[in-house]
Amino acid sequence: MVVQETTSHEGPLTPNHPNWKGYRYNVMIEWGDGEISLETLHVISADSPVECAIYMKDNNFLNTQGWKCFKLVVKQKNLFHATNQAKT
């Protein structure tokens, strides 16, 4: 399925938290078919890094442990956008 939107998150979590799924953050995902589910950030980032990067940037997690890996994605997306703007 295709991720339509990341709507919220929970964390940082610890192993004794009831929603612990093996990783520090879970994200609430709205899928393309309208279904909503709670998934680990680790799993979603593998399939939809740009969506995670957009959520990170929109929520000011740029320097937050567990989200820093998306900085490069944001930079690449901004570079791609700037390149397309220059072409027009």
C-alpha positions in Angstrom: 0.0 0.0 0.0 1.0 3.6 -0.5 1.4 6.0 2.4 -0.8 9.0 1.9 0.0 10.9 5.0 1.7 10.7 8.4 -0.8 12.2 10.8 0.9 11.9 14.2 3.5 10.0 16.2 4.3 8.7 19.7 7.6 8.5 21.4 10.3 8.4 22.4 9.1 5.1 23.7 10.9 2.6 26.1 10.7 -1.2 26.1 8.2 -1.1 29.0 5.7 1.2 27.1 2.5 -0.7 26.0 2.9 0.4 22.4 6.6 -0.5 22.2 7.2 -2.4 18.9 11.0 -2.6 19.1 11.7 1.0 18.1 11.7 4.4 19.9 9.0 6.0 17.7 5.7 4.9 16.2 3.9 6.9 13.6 0.2 7.0 12.7 -0.2 6.4 9.0 -3.1 7.1 6.7 -2.8 4.7 3.8 -4.0 5.4 0.2 -7.1 3.3 0.7 -8.1 5.4 3.8 -7.0 2.8 6.4 -5.2 4.2 9.4 -2.6 2.2 11.4 0.2 2.7 13.9 3.6 1.6 12.5 7.2 1.8 13.7 9.1 4.8 12.2 11.8 2.3 11.3 9.5 0.3 9.0 7.8 3.3 7.4 11.1 5.1 6.8 12.3 2.2 4.7 9.2 2.4 2.4 8.4 6.1 2.5 11.4 8.2 3.6 10.2 11.4 1.9 6.9 11.2 3.7 8.7 10.8 7.0 11.1 13.6 6.2 8.1 15.9 5.4 6.5 15.1 8.7 9.8 15.6 10.5 10.3 19.0 8.9 6.7 20.1 9.5 7.0 19.2 13.2 10.5 20.7 13.8 12.2 17.4 14.6 15.3 18.3 12.6 17.6 17.7 15.6 15.6 15.1 17.5 17.2 11.7 18.2 15.5 9.1 16.0 14.5 11.6 13.3 17.9 13.0 12.3 18.3 10.4 9.6 15.8 12.3 7.5 17.9 15.5 7.3 19.6 14.3 4.2 16.2 13.5 2.6 15.0 17.0 3.3 18.2 18.5 1.8 17.9 16.3 -1.3 14.2 17.2 -1.7 15.0 21.0 -1.3 17.8 20.6 -3.9 15.5 18.8 -6.3 12.9 21.5 -5.9 15.5 24.3 -6.4 16.8 22.6 -9.5 13.3 22.3 -11.0 12.6 26.0 -10.2 15.9 27.0 -11.9 14.9 25.1 -15.1 11.6 27.0 -15.4 
